[in-house]
């Protein structure tokens, strides 16, 4: 009962969740768009503009799923690992730090290990990478909310990310309709 | 006694001639009158005809295929339309040359105006039509006419990971595959990281860890994997061939006549034969060392030989699986009423400083592919030596099924199946991955075989534009002596002819 009360008490407010989600959306969608530019020239060789738009529709749908999944992870961490440390009003800065570290881990590994020849290195280095990420991420998530200027910078970033979220999310819903339509036909 | 009139004589003689050329003329054709034959295609991805012991390869790589050849029509000079999967398979399925069908980029698609030129659409609903490609690129090509395929297994079927759940997107298979298989969840190399940083990363980690765990007593170096740069499905050929057999059995009992296309990934790289085949070919065989190509990576000969041996071992393993499959099909009588076609989409090369296929290499090992066609009940071998192309397969299938061949199709009915032998016919293959599918062909490597001679041209390649290669394949089957400098007259003739075809192919794009 005590634990449940603590969870209810510590559950972040909607605006904070929205801001963290905005940061996730901005980073996830921007990564996909950025990496798509490597492939776009080759798609233009054999896909027409309607098909390329459809490919992007799939991106936006899956990016939405990526973003929701990551938000769920962040909330889970907040309700478990960080439940008895820090304060409720530090959720935004703490979670943004978690998001930056987790996505940084994933993006760095995806960028570093792309080739077939890297598979052995990818596998053997996975555990050290995860360990290092936890080692860096958890202390940062605990310390950063206490550093005022950094916390402020992150919140400023979140405020601006909300604008991008209001562009990306409607795009995802339109994309969902496009994907649905293409698969119902 | 009635006398034959001249007209009657011509009719009888004509009918006899047609019957000699038609597939039904094969002495052992045992199909029930009025019943359409089943057609089964088994394709080994990246299988060079040059590695068939049947065609004189010094290693006994394919005893079972060789045995199958003894009751098939064997094509000794069969060429792919290209040197890599998408383009080679599209040529076979559309019956068109690459500069027409347009699937010229690595994971490209057939031009919309030619999508209907495929065996599934053209055979029609009279046939139960089945498709399975382990390689996602042909799967994507066939996804362009998904509605005409009655049963379509995803590339992950028969893989160790099981069905990947992509079925929910199968109505939009071609585009969904570009988005998901080649971008969000995997990449095709070329400096493009995976596009999905959460699900994409988790999937990559899951697949690679799973594949790594497949190393076992029977596969100490790991199991084969689709595709080499795509981190897709690990599989075992034993499972795949078991799946092929059970699928044919199902089709046989439920849906004859049927058309079934199995595009099987092995012996494609990565070459990972089972342990009992890893001990094969520890011999003294040393192929002729050929000069490094200016566009090759200049790999060391020792490395090339190691890769060649691994490839041969992989072939030996799938040959054993093929042998078991054929024995089962014999036992159940499937081959009594089915055409079984064995072929590849392109070859593989272990020479000139290069290992693999694709890129700018248009030499015989990467272009010459096996083609063997077993007619229902056929018991005798029939050898065809005239050069043929894989664009000929579609018209031949349509002819076997009694369907009309659309005028757009470039291929011809194969000799031995109703087609005439034409020694003067040019056999054209090309690779143009750096060219837009929507414009004229400006940058390509094109090869043209005519009679014994073969020309290779590199239009659009900096410094290679005038670097023609001309080989006499009859006297120099290893393509060692370039006759371009010494036989100017023949070079000029073949160049004029080839560039005439290229100009004609580029005409629809005039002004682009």
Interface residues (C-beta under 8 A of the other chain):
Chain A: X27 X28 X31 X32 X35 X36 X38 X39 X42 X43 X44 X45 X46 X47 X48 X51 X54 X55 X58 X59 X62 X63 X65 X66 X67 X69 X70 X103 X106 X107 X109 X110 X111 X114 X115 X116 X119 X122 X123 X126 X179 X182 X183 X184 X185
Chain B: X102 X103 X104 X105 X106 X107 X108 X109 X112 X168 X169 X170 X171 X172 X175 X176 X178 X179 X180 X182 X183 X184 X187 X189 X190 X191 X192 X193 X194 X195 X196 X197 X198 X199 X200 X201 X204 X205 X208 X209 X212 X228 X229 X231 X270 X435 X436 X437 X438
